[in-house]
Amino acid sequence: MPVMLLSGENDVIRMEHLQAAKESLPKGSLAIMPNTDHFGPQANPQMVTAMVRSFITPPPVQSGQ
């Protein structure tokens, strides 16, 4: 199952811990909110919505596949 970890660029959670968590997940991905801290989702819910939509939207099907 795909999993997206979401963090702020200036989050209290250390980047190496986020990377380790991502790498431990077979279908893990990491999304970083620029210029935000741990409360980035509260401060910019539109950005979170866009990141989540991008994550859950399947890629377009190429013709001939």
N, C-alpha and C positions, 0 to 999 in steps of 0.2 A: 504494500500500500504506500503510495507517495505521501511524504511528510514534508511540510515546509516549516522551517524554523525562522522566526521573524525577530529581528533585533534592531535596536537603534545603533547608529554609528558610534555614539558616545555612551553606550549602555554600561551598566555596572557589571554585566556578565562579560567575562573576558573572551576576546575573539578566539583564542586557542581552545577554549572550552566549547564554544559554538561549533568550531571546525571539527573537534573530536566527536561531538554529538552528531553532527551531519554525517561524518564518515562512518559512524556506527550504524547508521540507518541505510539499508540496501537501496532505498529510493528516496533518500533524503536530499533536500535542497536548503539553501540558506539565503534569505533575503535580508538585506541591510537597508534600513531607512536612513538616508543621509541627513546629517546635521540634526540628529535627534538623540535623546537619551532613552532611558527605560520607559518613559511615559510618552514616547512618540506616537503610539496608536491613539492615545487620548488627545494629543495635541493636533494630530493630522489624520483623522479617520478616513478621509478621502484617499490618502496615499495607501493606507492599509487595504482599503477596498480594492483599489487598482491592482495592488500586488497579489492579493488573494484571487481576484478574477483572472489575472494573468496565469496564476498557478493552476487553477482548476479548468481553464478553457483548453480543450484539446487543440493540438495543432491542426491546421487545415490539411485535408486529404489531397494528396497530389494525384493528378489524373494518371491513369495507367497502373495504379496500385490496388 
